[in-house]
Amino acid sequence: MIEKQFIFPTQVFRGSYDKAQELQKSVVPELLAKEKTDASPIRYTANGYTSYGNENILENPLFEDLKNFIDACVQECHNETKLQHKPSLKSSWFSINRIHLPRRT
């Protein structure tokens, strides 16, 4: 599930979520709909990114499988590094990146 990357003195791991393309097709329309109801006065940053962090997005049922995958990866990394205490994810959000889209005039 995870692969060690020996590029820094601290271990770095890389995982691959096999269902990413499938998930993208189902969640992008919902996330874009959330954007339309956003009341934030700042629509986009100068570099084209907008983050939405008012909720824990991984708690949305659409992301259940992804959350389980992330939890399993975190646990596997934790076990591999033999760190103390139990890891937990505290928050999640989504960002929209328009940096590669044509500029609106």
MOVEN-V536685 format. One record per pair of residues at least 6 apart in sequence whose C-alpha atoms are under 8 Angstrom apart, sorted by the first residue. I is the first residue (numbers start at 1). J is the second residue. D is the distance in whole Angstrom. If there is no record, write none. Layout:
BEGIN
((I/J/D) (I/J/D))
END
This chain:
BEGIN
((1/15/6) (1/16/7) (1/73/7) (2/13/6) (2/14/6) (2/15/5) (2/16/7) (2/73/7) (2/76/8) (2/77/8) (3/13/6) (3/14/5) (3/15/6) (4/11/7) (4/12/6) (4/13/5) (4/14/7) (5/11/7) (5/12/5) (5/13/6) (5/14/7) (6/12/7) (11/81/8) (13/77/7) (15/73/7) (17/66/8) (17/69/7) (26/62/8) (27/62/7) (43/50/7) (44/50/5) (47/99/6) (48/97/6) (48/98/5) (48/99/5) (49/95/7) (49/96/6) (49/97/5) (49/98/6) (49/99/7) (50/95/5) (50/96/5) (50/97/7) (51/93/7) (51/94/6) (51/95/4) (51/96/6) (52/93/6) (52/94/5) (52/95/6) (53/92/7) (53/93/5) (53/94/7) (54/93/8) (55/91/8) (55/92/7) (55/93/7) (56/91/5) (56/92/5) (56/93/6) (57/63/8) (57/91/8) (57/92/5) (57/93/5) (57/94/7) (58/64/7) (58/66/8) (58/67/6) (58/92/6) (58/93/8) (59/67/8) (74/87/7) (75/87/7) (78/87/7))
END
